[in-house]
Amino acid sequence: MVAAIAKLPLAERTAKAVRKSRRRDKAERRQVFAAAGIGVVASTLTALSLTHLAHGIAIVTAAPAWESWAMAIGIDLGFVALEGAQLTCTSEKLRREVTKYTKPAIKGTLSGSAAMNAFAFCAQTSGWMTGAAIVLGLAIPALIYALTRIGCAMYIDSHNK
């Protein structure tokens, strides 16, 4: 006597749901790893920017090294922290309130960072290389900003599902 085994429709749907869930989990893991990679690049650029800022501040103010580094940290990590605060607001009301202060502060710290990075690059160049040094100096904070926005958004999105 041979018994036939029939696949139940519910079991088939459950198997499809499990496969879809696994694909979604893999995609979310890839997104988290990509966000982490972006974070590593942003951190490396931030370390470079901190060095240039501290150097530029020391040149301009003749301040001791610890004061130059403290100011550099306040400028660069300040705008990264403000951006993080803006991105992680849990309500629209809080976002509107925070944005009133974060947007001008981010613009100011990005501008200051760009100017001091460009100045630090230029301090070691001459001639036509000064233009390239300025462009590089301006690009560093812009890249840090973009990488921070993208990396945070990807990471937050992967945990909001």
Buried (B, 14 or more C-beta within 10 A) or exposed (E): EEEEEEEEEEEEEEEEEEEEEEEEEEEBEEBBEBBEEBBEEBBEBBEBBBBBBBBBBBBEEEBEEEBBBBBBBBBBBBBBBBBBBBBEBEEEEEBEEBBEEBEEBBEEBBBBBBBBBBBBBBBEBEEEEBEEBBEBBBBBBEBBBEBBBBBBEBBEEBEEE
